[in-house]
Amino acid sequence: MAEMTLADLSEKMRDIDFAMLSTRTDNGAIAARPMSNNRDVDYGGDSYFFSYDSALTISDIAADPQVGLTLTGGKGLLGKPPLFIGIAGRAELIRDKAVFARHWQEGFERWFEQGIDTPGLILIKVHAARVHYWDGEDGGEVKV
């Protein structure tokens, strides 16, 4: 595989719905939980995830905004491993309904019944600082 660009990886990330978002807890441990990116990837280096303000993830980010994202693609071609992507970045917590509306997608009501008016709704924006990838044969780091 030829060296990937940020645009290449962004396109591939749109095809991977779930990411593991890792944060540092108040006692210094690492916590990880699955988050759906809902194909909302803007690479310039940004990924977006909706959550509830009361989630432990949010208090973790408020205390330490340095986060990690890991994504794993589906099966690789001809028995090769799938694409693995690791991102280190900084999370921003957004509480602006106008921004919610720009990132809202049909089907989110499954988790957030009142749409962008759901009490306690929050948007996590992760801006990548480093992006690594590996496809079983080739890997590298993409400059952000």
C-alpha positions as CSV (number, residue, x, y, z in Angstrom):
1,M,0.0,0.0,0.0
2,A,1.3,3.4,-0.8
3,E,1.7,6.0,1.9
4,M,-1.7,7.4,3.0
5,T,-2.7,11.0,3.3
6,L,-5.0,12.5,5.8
7,A,-7.7,12.6,3.1
8,D,-7.2,8.9,2.3
9,L,-7.6,7.9,6.0
10,S,-10.6,10.2,6.4
11,E,-12.4,8.5,3.6
12,K,-11.6,5.1,5.1
13,M,-12.7,6.2,8.6
14,R,-16.1,7.1,7.2
15,D,-16.6,3.4,6.4
16,I,-15.8,2.4,10.0
17,D,-18.8,3.2,12.2
18,F,-17.5,2.5,15.7
19,A,-14.3,3.8,17.4
20,M,-13.0,3.1,20.9
21,L,-12.6,6.5,22.6
22,S,-10.0,6.4,25.4
23,T,-9.8,8.9,28.2
24,R,-7.8,9.3,31.5
25,T,-10.0,8.9,34.6
26,D,-9.7,11.0,37.7
27,N,-7.4,8.3,39.3
28,G,-5.1,8.2,36.3
29,A,-6.4,5.0,34.8
30,I,-7.3,4.7,31.1
31,A,-11.0,4.1,30.3
32,A,-12.2,3.2,26.8
33,R,-15.7,2.9,25.4
34,P,-17.2,2.4,22.0
35,M,-18.6,5.5,20.2
36,S,-20.3,5.7,16.9
37,N,-18.7,8.3,14.6
38,N,-21.8,8.0,12.3
39,R,-19.4,8.7,9.4
40,D,-19.0,12.2,10.7
41,V,-15.3,12.6,10.0
42,D,-13.8,15.9,8.9
43,Y,-10.1,15.4,8.2
44,G,-8.6,18.3,8.8
45,G,-8.3,15.9,11.7
46,D,-11.7,16.1,13.4
47,S,-14.1,13.4,14.5
48,Y,-17.5,14.0,16.3
49,F,-19.5,11.9,18.8
50,F,-22.7,12.7,20.6
51,S,-23.1,11.8,24.3
52,Y,-24.8,12.8,27.5
53,D,-23.3,15.4,29.7
54,S,-23.7,13.1,32.7
55,A,-21.5,10.3,31.2
56,L,-18.2,9.6,32.9
57,T,-16.5,10.1,29.5
58,I,-17.5,13.8,29.7
59,S,-16.0,14.3,33.2
60,D,-12.9,12.5,32.1
61,I,-12.5,14.9,29.1
62,A,-13.3,18.0,31.2
63,A,-10.4,17.0,33.6
64,D,-8.0,15.9,30.8
65,P,-8.8,16.6,27.2
66,Q,-6.1,14.4,25.8
67,V,-7.8,11.3,24.3
68,G,-7.2,8.4,22.0
69,L,-9.3,6.9,19.2
70,T,-8.8,3.4,17.7
71,L,-10.7,2.2,14.7
72,T,-10.5,-1.2,13.0
73,G,-11.8,-1.8,9.5
74,G,-13.6,-4.8,8.2
75,K,-11.8,-7.8,6.8
76,G,-8.8,-7.2,4.7
77,L,-8.5,-8.3,1.1
78,L,-7.3,-11.8,0.3
79,G,-7.0,-12.8,3.9
80,K,-4.9,-9.8,4.9
81,P,-5.6,-8.1,8.3
82,P,-8.0,-5.2,8.2
83,L,-6.9,-1.5,8.4
84,F,-6.1,-0.4,12.0
85,I,-6.0,3.4,12.8
86,G,-4.8,4.9,16.1
87,I,-5.4,8.6,16.8
88,A,-4.0,10.7,19.6
89,G,-5.8,14.0,20.0
90,R,-7.5,16.7,22.1
91,A,-11.2,16.6,22.8
92,E,-13.5,19.6,23.0
93,L,-16.9,19.5,24.6
94,I,-19.5,21.4,22.7
95,R,-22.9,22.4,24.1
96,D,-24.1,24.7,21.2
97,K,-27.4,23.5,19.6
98,A,-26.4,25.2,16.3
99,V,-23.3,23.0,16.2
100,F,-25.4,20.0,17.2
101,A,-27.7,20.7,14.2
102,R,-24.7,20.7,11.8
103,H,-23.7,17.2,12.9
104,W,-27.1,15.7,13.6
105,Q,-28.1,12.7,11.5
106,E,-31.3,10.8,10.9
107,G,-31.5,7.9,13.3
108,F,-29.8,9.6,16.3
109,E,-33.3,9.8,17.9
110,R,-32.7,6.1,18.8
111,W,-30.4,7.3,21.6
112,F,-31.4,10.9,21.9
113,E,-35.2,10.9,21.7
114,Q,-35.7,14.7,21.6
115,G,-33.1,15.3,18.9
116,I,-30.9,18.3,19.5
117,D,-33.2,19.4,22.3
118,T,-32.5,16.3,24.3
119,P,-31.6,17.4,27.9
120,G,-28.0,16.9,28.7
121,L,-26.9,16.4,25.0
122,I,-23.3,17.2,24.3
123,L,-21.0,16.8,21.3
124,I,-17.5,15.6,21.6
125,K,-15.1,16.9,19.0
126,V,-11.8,15.1,18.8
127,H,-9.0,17.0,16.9
128,A,-6.2,14.7,15.9
129,A,-2.6,15.5,16.8
130,R,-1.1,12.2,15.5
131,V,-2.6,9.5,13.3
132,H,-1.0,6.1,12.8
133,Y,-2.3,3.3,10.5
134,W,-1.4,-0.3,9.7
135,D,-2.9,-2.7,7.2
136,G,-1.0,-5.8,8.0
137,E,1.9,-5.0,5.6
138,D,2.4,-1.3,5.5
139,G,1.9,1.4,8.1
140,G,2.8,4.9,8.9
141,E,2.1,8.1,10.5
142,V,0.1,10.8,8.8
143,K,0.9,14.4,9.5
144,V,-1.9,16.5,10.9
